[in-house]
Amino acid sequence: MSAPDPLAPLARRDGDPVFEEAWQAQALGMADCLVRAGAFSAGDWAAALGRAVRREEDTTRGYYRAVLAALETLLDAGGAVPAPEIDARRDAWARAYETTPHGDPVVLEETP
């Protein structure tokens, strides 16, 4: 019996991927890393995510919007990344994404 391929996408038993897009796994991975690094507690993460989930639609898209909102809230509250910096980076991403030709990599501008 061979070992599972660690680079293969995670899949449920039905063969469908666990995540619809890579960024979803990355967002949850960031939350896990931040908890492990002590940026915030697992309890704080659960509470922030719960509050954010209740404000979103009950869909996969809504859940991952809640994940991002919870991360942003906790990073701002802890002083690691203030809300204005988060907003500036989100705006820079939107500008870069909207002006990048299809198929080209998105390159973010430098933010002050």
Phi, psi and omega in degrees: 000130181268156179287149178295149179287115182291344180266353179289146179297146176296139180220146174285174180300331180281359177093346178289148178294150178291322181247141178285328181219151183300324183299333179295315177295321181295320180296315178292325176296320177297317179300315179299315180298320180292323175296312181297329180278352178086013178295326173202162184275162176298324177295318177296319178298313181298318180293315180296318179295318179300315178297316182293321180297320181295338180271353185252164174292154183274070179221168175300316179301315179297321179299314183285334170296321178295320177303312180296317180298318179296316177300313181299316180300313183290322179294321177292312182299324180276354179082002181291317179219103182296150182309317179299326178290320177299314180298318180297319180291321178297318178295319179296319178298314181300315179299315181295316181297315183291337183255001180270127177299145180306132177094342178273151177290144177278127179242123181279144173286159177287137176253147181295000000 
